[in-house]
């Protein structure tokens, strides 16, 4: 168990406002609202939970050997459900390396009549035919893995994900994770406070991903429903970057800086807030959030490093009616499914595999690339490749070069940090643009910021550190990249700072 022992000034208050929205609420930290504050950071990639007893932050052990749990749910053919690292292990064990075999799903039967009268004066018997739809079943699939569900919450309310011909709402995929978190909280809170609790402060990004109108409140409604099923009877909500700042201020009660910028760069979103800190009072004066995170960077790496090795940019020849036709291979038809590992098995349809097989017959150097593409499709390697890219990214955070080794596809080469930074240049520009925007929201210049609090797994990328250090020289501090939000949420819960369900999320 990890603990933070610094006290927090109970006379402080936090109010939330933005340059483009009215102030949301202002609650003084005069007395605790709960004997034990509980904070839950349900993240796109990982989740963490913390308890706060008024003095110490206690991080909850969610895995056997870790306080951080992958936000993963696995459902097997019998609809048995496991979560966290066990979910990932089950998926890898049952799916990686196997041959995928797709068949069209039978949606019903259709009966037709011939329209003829038979010898007995009765209509001739009609024929019965199977009706096939656009849904496909992977006959060898042992289970489905779901990660990054948080990224889907800002989409359609009616969105369903098919699991062995049974539609699952997003709420149903999130609830098992929260049930597990609740069990871990109960076990640890008994040892600290001698009782279990049914309340929690729930973290949320400044802006959820998605195109749905009013997406933030729609996403929170689904989260509220899932938390309710997990037996959290009292729920409040608090923006994740503000929670990270609150955690930092708890750990550093003597902090004298006036204007603080919190940068929470995680797996799915980049969330920013600027706080005014003065005489023990803390007011949020601007927020901003964009759909940019580690998952987006992983997709960039896949595109730039691996697509050329899988056939992107290659030409192919095929017979036309009166001549041979040569064009670029239509690789763009494969890209979206390759980059979405959860549904990449859909590439196992003749419309995708037949062109790849024909291109492999050419016997040239390009044929080797299409052999890799075929193996990727048939053996369901997309998730494995993404995990390898995540490992590469992590290694380049502390080394200047790393080996990308994917023996299943006969790929191995060295990637330098300089090349990596070049590949993710567009993401870095988006990051810097978001920093500029939150400063604009607050009507501040970079030199008016006194302290930058950097947190979140993607904030560990060296070029991101460098960008912040250049914009805010000698002002950037790293704060608990994977647990700061959970800790701040627990503190917010203890003092009753969160918004209740009737309040709306501020659009940043």
C-alpha positions as a printed NumPy array, in Angstrom:
array([[  0.   ,   0.   ,   0.   ],
       [  1.29 ,   3.408,  -0.982],
       [  0.506,   6.379,   1.225],
       [  0.905,  10.132,   1.063],
       [  1.251,  11.68 ,   4.516],
       [  1.084,  15.415,   3.907],
       [ -1.935,  17.204,   5.362],
       [ -4.321,  19.389,   3.417],
       [ -5.485,  22.823,   4.542],
       [ -9.087,  22.341,   5.597],
       [ -9.784,  26.051,   5.192],
       [ -9.225,  25.884,   1.438],
       [-11.983,  25.933,  -1.115],
       [-12.272,  25.099,  -4.763],
       [-14.625,  26.735,  -7.204],
       [-14.911,  25.703, -10.829],
       [-15.244,  28.148, -13.646],
       [-13.973,  28.765, -17.141],
       [-13.511,  31.812, -19.293],
       [-16.327,  30.63 , -21.56 ],
       [-18.708,  29.189, -18.948],
       [-20.193,  30.436, -15.667],
       [-18.853,  29.321, -12.32 ],
       [-20.224,  25.886, -11.465],
       [-19.851,  25.663,  -7.718],
       [-17.855,  26.85 ,  -4.769],
       [-17.638,  24.701,  -1.64 ],
       [-15.471,  25.59 ,   1.346],
       [-13.358,  22.854,   2.896],
       [-14.511,  23.635,   6.414],
       [-15.415,  20.149,   7.582],
       [-15.273,  16.667,   6.077],
       [-18.388,  15.349,   4.387],
       [-17.429,  11.686,   4.83 ],
       [-15.296,   9.834,   7.397],
       [-13.452,   8.288,   4.44 ],
       [-13.127,   9.883,   1.028],
       [-13.223,   7.513,  -1.952],
       [-11.942,   8.429,  -5.406],
       [-12.236,   6.285,  -8.542],
       [-10.278,   7.044, -11.684],
       [-11.853,   4.781, -14.318],
       [ -9.443,   5.384, -17.17 ],
       [ -9.35 ,   4.565, -20.851],
       [ -6.34 ,   2.282, -20.458],
       [ -5.967,   1.769, -16.705],
       [ -7.931,   2.41 , -13.535],
       [ -6.871,   3.411, -10.024],
       [ -8.652,   4.02 ,  -6.734],
       [ -7.719,   5.874,  -3.546],
       [ -9.029,   6.423,  -0.028],
       [ -8.482,   9.579,   2.058],
       [ -8.921,   9.642,   5.833],
       [ -8.313,  13.367,   6.304],
       [ -4.548,  13.019,   6.589],
       [ -3.289,  10.203,   4.413],
       [ -4.073,   9.084,   0.878],
       [ -4.224,   5.287,   0.674],
       [ -3.966,   3.813,  -2.821],
       [ -6.145,   0.731,  -3.198],
       [ -4.547,  -2.484,  -4.436],
       [ -6.625,  -3.501,  -7.468],
       [ -4.385,  -6.26 ,  -8.832],
       [ -2.465,  -8.9  ,  -6.933],
       [  0.794,  -7.023,  -7.326],
       [ -0.34 ,  -3.587,  -8.468],
       [ -2.423,  -0.589,  -7.485],
       [ -3.169,   0.032, -11.186],
       [ -5.599,  -2.241, -13.041],
       [ -6.051,  -2.437, -16.829],
       [ -9.52 ,  -1.215, -17.777],
       [-10.315,  -4.478, -19.542],
       [-13.311,  -6.813, -19.618],
       [-13.258, -10.291, -21.185],
       [-16.385, -12.338, -21.921],
       [-16.056, -16.003, -22.902],
       [-18.448, -18.158, -24.922],
       [-20.391, -19.116, -21.807],
       [-20.694, -15.415, -20.915],
       [-18.301, -15.792, -18.035],
       [-16.641, -12.448, -17.276],
       [-13.173, -11.604, -15.969],
       [-11.599,  -8.17 , -15.658],
       [ -8.256,  -6.401, -15.401],
       [ -5.023,  -8.21 , -16.199],
       [ -6.801, -11.574, -16.128],
       [ -9.026, -10.35 , -18.964],
       [ -6.002,  -9.521, -21.111],
       [ -4.293, -12.803, -20.292],
       [ -7.442, -14.754, -21.193],
       [ -7.763, -12.962, -24.521],
       [ -4.135, -13.501, -25.466],
       [ -4.195, -17.155, -24.463],
       [ -7.384, -17.903, -26.385],
       [ -6.983, -15.744, -29.487],
       [ -3.453, -14.818, -30.434],
       [ -1.997, -17.062, -33.1  ],
       [ -5.151, -18.983, -33.917],
       [ -6.612, -19.013, -37.397],
       [ -9.739, -16.904, -37.656],
       [-12.658, -18.48 , -39.511],
       [-15.581, -16.206, -40.298],
       [-19.013, -17.275, -41.443],
       [-22.07 , -15.149, -42.157],
       [-24.575, -15.165, -39.341],
       [-27.998, -16.638, -40.13 ],
       [-30.513, -13.974, -39.216],
       [-33.653, -15.978, -40.104],
       [-35.457, -18.084, -42.675],
       [-37.484, -16.919, -45.629],
       [-40.295, -18.918, -47.193],
       [-41.305, -18.465, -50.822],
       [-44.161, -19.824, -52.937],
       [-43.963, -20.926, -56.568],
       [-47.319, -19.383, -57.436],
       [-48.301, -22.662, -59.144],
       [-51.273, -24.957, -58.403],
       [-50.347, -28.601, -58.021],
       [-52.219, -31.719, -59.108],
       [-54.339, -31.74 , -55.944],
       [-55.576, -28.238, -56.568],
       [-53.372, -26.824, -53.792],
       [-50.459, -24.386, -54.089],
       [-47.156, -26.1  , -54.588],
       [-44.932, -26.171, -51.523],
       [-42.708, -23.177, -51.254],
       [-39.005, -23.372, -50.612],
       [-37.335, -22.276, -47.399],
       [-34.072, -20.37 , -47.646],
       [-31.642, -19.139, -45.061],
       [-31.426, -15.356, -44.822],
       [-27.931, -14.019, -44.214],
       [-27.197, -10.547, -42.965],
       [-24.093,  -8.407, -42.585],
       [-23.176,  -9.881, -39.208],
       [-20.32 , -12.385, -39.134],
       [-19.452, -15.019, -36.586],
       [-15.876, -16.054, -35.818],
       [-16.38 , -19.783, -35.226],
       [-13.117, -20.295, -33.368],
       [-13.411, -17.256, -31.128],
       [-13.167, -18.184, -27.455],
       [-13.983, -14.779, -26.034],
       [-14.179, -11.038, -26.599],
       [-11.887,  -8.486, -24.971],
       [-13.035,  -4.902, -24.421],
       [-10.602,  -2.088, -23.635],
       [-11.012,   1.633, -24.122],
       [-14.784,   1.511, -23.501],
       [-14.515,   4.965, -21.95 ],
       [-13.733,   6.341, -25.419],
       [-17.165,   5.18 , -26.646],
       [-19.285,   6.805, -23.946],
       [-19.678,  10.058, -25.882],
       [-21.258,   8.223, -28.807],
       [-24.801,   7.028, -29.324],
       [-27.009,   6.233, -26.317],
       [-28.257,   3.124, -28.078],
       [-24.837,   1.768, -28.992],
       [-24.538,  -2.006, -28.556],
       [-21.525,  -4.263, -28.932],
       [-22.19 ,  -7.817, -30.076],
       [-20.793, -10.627, -27.944],
       [-21.556, -14.081, -29.371],
       [-24.806, -12.904, -30.95 ],
       [-25.93 , -11.137, -27.803],
       [-25.974,  -7.32 , -27.731],
       [-24.272,  -5.712, -24.731],
       [-24.771,  -2.096, -23.711],
       [-21.63 ,  -0.184, -22.796],
       [-22.928,   0.003, -19.221],
       [-22.918,  -3.801, -19.034],
       [-19.263,  -3.924, -20.092],
       [-18.178,  -1.305, -17.554],
       [-20.121,  -2.614, -14.556],
       [-17.966,  -5.743, -13.925],
       [-14.885,  -3.531, -13.613],
       [-16.628,  -1.292, -11.103],
       [-17.929,  -4.274,  -9.124],
       [-14.346,  -5.477,  -8.798],
       [-13.183,  -2.008,  -7.768],
       [-15.976,  -1.822,  -5.171],
       [-14.883,  -5.163,  -3.688],
       [-11.272,  -3.948,  -3.412],
       [-12.413,  -0.698,  -1.8  ],
       [-14.53 ,  -2.557,   0.745],
       [-11.651,  -4.833,   1.704],
       [ -9.238,  -1.954,   2.247],
       [-11.681,   0.482,   3.857],
       [-12.524,  -2.148,   6.487],
       [ -8.879,  -2.294,   7.492],
       [ -8.615,   1.517,   7.657],
       [-12.016,   2.713,   8.845],
       [-13.562,  -0.544,  10.04 ],
       [-16.525,  -0.285,   7.67 ],
       [-17.489,  -0.426,   4.019],
       [-18.917,   2.569,   2.202],
       [-21.315,   3.133,  -0.679],
       [-20.242,   6.58 ,  -1.853],
       [-17.496,   7.73 ,  -4.22 ],
       [-16.242,  10.677,  -6.226],
       [-15.993,   9.726,  -9.889],
       [-13.444,  11.284, -12.208],
       [-14.334,  12.508, -15.686],
       [-12.385,  14.172, -18.506],
       [-13.045,  17.802, -19.328],
       [-14.578,  16.552, -22.577],
       [-15.439,  12.968, -23.416],
       [-14.602,  11.73 , -26.891],
       [-17.424,  11.451, -29.411],
       [-19.611,  13.477, -31.737],
       [-22.885,  13.178, -29.85 ],
       [-24.543,  16.438, -28.87 ],
       [-24.402,  16.9  , -25.11 ],
       [-21.901,  14.03 , -25.074],
       [-20.466,  14.849, -21.64 ],
       [-23.7  ,  14.491, -19.757],
       [-24.764,  11.509, -21.837],
       [-21.472,   9.797, -20.94 ],
       [-21.87 ,  10.61 , -17.249],
       [-25.397,   9.24 , -17.282],
       [-24.068,   5.884, -18.465],
       [-21.274,   5.966, -15.9  ],
       [-23.767,   6.806, -13.155],
       [-25.89 ,   3.83 , -14.138],
       [-22.89 ,   1.478, -14.089],
       [-21.697,   2.78 , -10.712],
       [-25.206,   2.288,  -9.358],
       [-25.195,  -1.354, -10.425],
       [-21.849,  -1.711,  -8.632],
       [-23.55 ,  -0.595,  -5.388],
       [-22.233,   2.964,  -5.221],
       [-25.368,   4.614,  -3.876],
       [-23.984,   8.152,  -3.524],
       [-22.008,   9.486,  -6.482],
       [-20.398,  12.838,  -7.161],
       [-18.293,  13.932, -10.131],
       [-15.038,  15.839, -10.423],
       [-12.884,  16.787, -13.413],
       [ -9.729,  14.683, -13.649],
       [ -7.135,  17.458, -14.179],
       [ -8.547,  19.391, -11.231],
       [ -8.257,  16.24 ,  -9.13 ],
       [ -4.603,  15.89 , -10.136],
       [ -3.96 ,  19.474,  -9.024],
       [ -5.793,  18.873,  -5.746],
       [ -3.621,  15.825,  -5.103],
       [ -0.463,  17.852,  -5.733],
       [ -1.583,  20.61 ,  -3.377],
       [ -2.317,  18.03 ,  -0.693],
       [  1.187,  16.61 ,  -1.043],
       [  2.696,  20.103,  -1.036],
       [  0.726,  22.115,   1.571],
       [  3.351,  24.856,   1.637],
       [  3.079,  25.583,  -2.088],
       [  3.162,  29.365,  -2.624],
       [  2.71 ,  29.521,  -6.405],
       [ -0.282,  31.555,  -7.58 ],
       [ -1.326,  30.245, -10.987],
       [ -1.118,  26.482, -11.55 ],
       [ -1.58 ,  24.583, -14.817],
       [ -2.47 ,  20.887, -14.486],
       [ -1.716,  18.742, -17.551],
       [ -3.298,  15.28 , -17.443],
       [ -2.232,  13.385, -20.581],
       [ -3.581,   9.833, -20.437],
       [ -4.561,   6.981, -22.717],
       [ -7.674,   8.514, -24.251],
       [ -7.796,  12.248, -23.581],
       [ -5.674,  15.303, -22.817],
       [ -7.24 ,  17.29 , -19.978],
       [ -6.067,  20.697, -18.791],
       [ -7.026,  23.151, -16.085],
       [ -5.635,  26.394, -14.7  ],
       [ -6.136,  27.188, -11.015],
       [ -5.723,  30.427,  -9.125],
       [ -4.066,  29.621,  -5.789],
       [ -4.087,  32.382,  -3.194],
       [ -4.206,  32.499,   0.624],
       [ -5.331,  28.89 ,   0.906],
       [ -8.122,  29.303,  -1.687],
       [ -8.103,  27.519,  -5.052],
       [-10.33 ,  28.575,  -7.914],
       [-10.429,  26.878, -11.31 ],
       [-10.36 ,  29.687, -13.851],
       [-10.112,  27.686, -17.121],
       [-10.367,  24.151, -18.453],
       [ -9.855,  22.506, -21.824],
       [ -9.953,  18.926, -23.061],
       [ -9.386,  17.138, -26.38 ],
       [ -9.55 ,  13.561, -27.639],
       [ -5.81 ,  12.968, -27.729],
       [ -3.965,  10.291, -25.781],
       [ -1.7  ,   7.284, -25.808],
       [ -4.104,   5.248, -27.937],
       [ -3.929,   7.852, -30.699],
       [ -0.142,   7.819, -30.583],
       [ -0.119,   4.01 , -30.828],
       [ -2.256,   4.226, -33.96 ],
       [  0.13 ,   6.785, -35.452],
       [  3.038,   4.415, -34.833],
       [  1.16 ,   1.52 , -36.427],
       [  0.413,   3.608, -39.513],
       [  3.885,   5.053, -39.949],
       [  6.073,   2.119, -38.913],
       [  4.097,  -0.93 , -39.978],
       [  1.68 ,  -0.061, -42.772],
       [  4.534,   0.183, -45.329],
       [  5.697,  -3.291, -44.212],
       [  2.193,  -4.691, -44.696],
       [  1.784,  -3.454, -48.264],
       [  0.679,   0.165, -48.117],
       [  1.919,   1.989, -51.235],
       [  2.507,  -1.186, -53.277],
       [  1.042,  -1.652, -56.75 ],
       [ -0.741,  -4.71 , -58.101],
       [ -1.753,  -6.104, -61.474],
       [ -4.887,  -7.96 , -62.444],
       [ -6.644,  -8.938, -65.64 ],
       [ -9.211,  -6.606, -67.151],
       [-11.648,  -7.253, -69.985],
       [ -9.158,  -6.436, -72.711],
       [ -5.914,  -5.632, -70.957],
       [ -3.936,  -5.971, -67.749],
       [ -4.704,  -3.31 , -65.158],
       [ -2.08 ,  -1.94 , -62.771],
       [ -3.014,   0.339, -59.868],
       [ -2.125,   0.95 , -56.248],
       [ -3.314,  -1.852, -53.985],
       [ -6.472,  -0.597, -52.153],
       [ -4.809,  -0.707, -48.727],
       [ -7.026,   2.094, -47.429],
       [ -9.906,  -0.411, -47.303],
       [ -8.01 ,  -2.354, -44.622],
       [ -6.698,   0.489, -42.472],
       [ -9.594,   1.213, -40.126],
       [-10.127,  -2.45 , -39.266],
       [ -6.418,  -3.047, -38.701],
       [ -6.226,  -0.072, -36.353],
       [ -9.278,  -1.209, -34.374],
       [ -7.922,  -4.479, -32.992],
       [-11.227,  -5.377, -31.31 ],
       [-12.924,  -5.864, -34.7  ],
       [ -9.949,  -6.577, -36.955],
       [-11.152, -10.182, -37.281],
       [-13.77 ,  -8.756, -39.685],
       [-10.995,  -8.674, -42.286],
       [-11.504, -12.428, -42.604],
       [-13.968, -12.04 , -45.427],
       [-13.325, -12.943, -49.041],
       [-13.589,  -9.326, -50.125],
       [-10.434,  -8.633, -48.066],
       [ -8.472, -11.888, -48.159],
       [ -8.86 , -12.668, -51.888],
       [ -7.033,  -9.517, -53.094],
       [ -4.244, -10.159, -50.568],
       [ -3.833, -13.763, -51.777],
       [ -3.759, -12.658, -55.402],
       [ -1.147, -10.008, -54.633],
       [  0.984, -12.619, -52.849],
       [  1.127, -14.669, -56.066],
       [  3.291, -12.074, -57.808],
       [  6.422, -13.41 , -56.127],
       [  8.13 , -10.002, -55.975],
       [  9.448,  -8.189, -52.912],
       [  5.998,  -6.755, -52.289],
       [  4.563, -10.261, -51.971],
       [  6.472, -10.646, -48.69 ],
       [  4.6  ,  -7.656, -47.296],
       [  1.256,  -9.138, -48.22 ],
       [  2.216, -12.418, -46.613],
       [  2.632, -10.421, -43.396],
       [ -0.754,  -8.768, -43.93 ],
       [ -2.356, -12.155, -44.532],
       [ -0.784, -13.604, -41.382],
       [ -1.915, -10.565, -39.374],
       [ -5.492, -11.095, -40.566],
       [ -5.718, -14.873, -40.348],
       [ -4.012, -15.191, -36.971],
       [ -5.628, -12.233, -35.212],
       [ -2.338, -10.513, -34.393],
       [ -3.572,  -6.902, -34.206],
       [ -3.766,  -6.769, -30.412],
       [ -0.324,  -8.368, -30.066],
       [  1.138,  -5.762, -32.441],
       [ -0.425,  -2.887, -30.498],
       [  1.003,  -4.221, -27.244],
       [  4.437,  -4.416, -28.866],
       [  4.12 ,  -0.796, -29.981],
       [  3.127,   0.263, -26.458],
       [  6.25 ,  -1.468, -25.134],
       [  8.35 ,   0.301, -27.761],
       [  6.879,   3.664, -26.758],
       [  7.572,   2.991, -23.08 ],
       [ 11.165,   1.924, -23.747],
       [ 11.842,   5.072, -25.779],
       [ 10.753,   7.119, -22.779],
       [ 13.99 ,   6.202, -21.008],
       [ 16.258,   4.962, -23.83 ],
       [ 17.354,   6.697, -27.015],
       [ 16.624,   3.653, -29.166],
       [ 14.66 ,   0.403, -28.945],
       [ 14.057,  -2.764, -30.962],
       [ 10.65 ,  -3.366, -32.498],
       [ 10.474,  -7.157, -32.62 ],
       [  7.382,  -8.938, -33.977],
       [  8.58 , -12.469, -34.842],
       [  5.05 , -13.569, -35.76 ],
       [  5.235, -11.216, -38.768],
       [  8.982, -11.519, -39.349],
       [  9.52 ,  -7.867, -38.427],
       [ 12.507,  -6.63 , -36.46 ],
       [ 14.284,  -3.293, -36.621],
       [ 15.597,  -0.486, -34.415],
       [ 13.643,   2.705, -33.792],
       [ 15.482,   5.75 , -32.471],
       [ 13.844,   8.278, -30.206],
       [ 14.459,  10.954, -32.837],
       [ 12.558,   8.905, -35.422],
       [  9.776,   8.208, -32.938],
       [  9.403,  11.916, -32.232],
       [  9.258,  12.632, -35.944],
       [  6.509,  10.026, -36.414],
       [  4.292,  11.496, -33.685],
       [  4.893,  15.1  , -34.72 ],
       [  1.22 ,  15.715, -35.523],
       [  0.183,  14.559, -32.038],
       [  2.775,  16.858, -30.463],
       [  1.385,  19.791, -32.451],
       [ -2.129,  18.935, -31.239],
       [ -0.798,  18.791, -27.682],
       [  0.808,  22.22 , -27.973],
       [ -2.334,  23.633, -29.58 ],
       [ -4.379,  22.447, -26.58 ],
       [ -1.947,  24.175, -24.186],
       [ -2.335,  27.369, -26.182],
       [ -6.113,  27.069, -26.027],
       [ -6.37 ,  26.651, -22.257],
       [ -4.12 ,  29.702, -21.815],
       [ -6.406,  31.597, -24.175],
       [ -9.448,  30.46 , -22.16 ],
       [ -7.811,  31.921, -19.046],
       [ -6.586,  35.044, -20.872],
       [ -3.029,  34.294, -19.727],
       [  0.422,  34.182, -21.297],
       [  2.806,  31.264, -20.633],
       [  5.051,  33.403, -18.44 ],
       [  2.088,  34.167, -16.169],
       [  1.842,  30.494, -15.159],
       [  3.815,  29.872, -11.968],
       [  3.755,  26.064, -11.854],
       [  2.875,  23.244, -14.273],
       [  1.762,  19.896, -12.802],
       [  2.415,  17.116, -15.313],
       [  0.619,  13.769, -14.875],
       [ -0.807,  10.845, -16.878],
       [  1.038,   8.012, -18.637],
       [  1.469,   9.866, -21.94 ],
       [  3.075,  12.794, -20.098],
       [  6.153,  10.573, -19.68 ],
       [  6.985,  10.804, -23.393],
       [ 10.251,  12.81 , -23.588],
       [  9.135,  15.15 , -26.358],
       [  6.032,  16.046, -24.329],
       [  8.237,  16.826, -21.343],
       [ 10.489,  18.868, -23.602],
       [  7.564,  20.83 , -25.049],
       [  6.31 ,  21.796, -21.597],
       [  9.799,  22.662, -20.36 ],
       [ 10.337,  24.943, -23.335],
       [  7.023,  26.739, -22.835],
       [  7.336,  26.922, -19.042],
       [ 11.054,  26.822, -18.218],
       [ 11.911,  25.682, -14.68 ],
       [  8.217,  25.494, -13.773],
       [  7.225,  21.888, -14.614],
       [  6.909,  19.168, -11.972],
       [  5.918,  15.539, -12.459],
       [  3.239,  14.279, -10.102],
       [  2.275,  10.584,  -9.733],
       [  1.485,   9.893, -13.413],
       [ -0.824,   6.928, -12.78 ],
       [ -2.411,   7.681,  -9.396],
       [ -2.653,  11.451,  -8.915],
       [ -6.202,  11.666, -10.244],
       [ -7.506,   8.9  ,  -7.967],
       [ -5.844,  10.548,  -4.967],
       [ -7.35 ,  13.948,  -5.777],
       [-10.806,  12.412,  -6.241],
       [-10.59 ,  10.816,  -2.788],
       [ -9.72 ,  14.204,  -1.277],
       [-12.586,  15.836,  -3.2  ],
       [-14.96 ,  13.165,  -1.905],
       [-13.806,  13.657,   1.683],
       [-14.546,  17.39 ,   1.55 ],
       [-17.661,  17.1  ,  -0.621],
       [-16.265,  19.04 ,  -3.581],
       [-17.798,  16.953,  -6.367],
       [-20.828,  17.881,  -8.449],
       [-23.972,  15.868,  -7.917],
       [-25.906,  14.206, -10.738],
       [-28.134,  17.229, -11.315],
       [-25.22 ,  19.479, -12.251],
       [-23.785,  19.672, -15.744],
       [-20.194,  19.201, -16.769],
       [-18.424,  22.376, -17.822],
       [-17.464,  22.232, -21.486],
       [-13.777,  23.092, -21.629]])
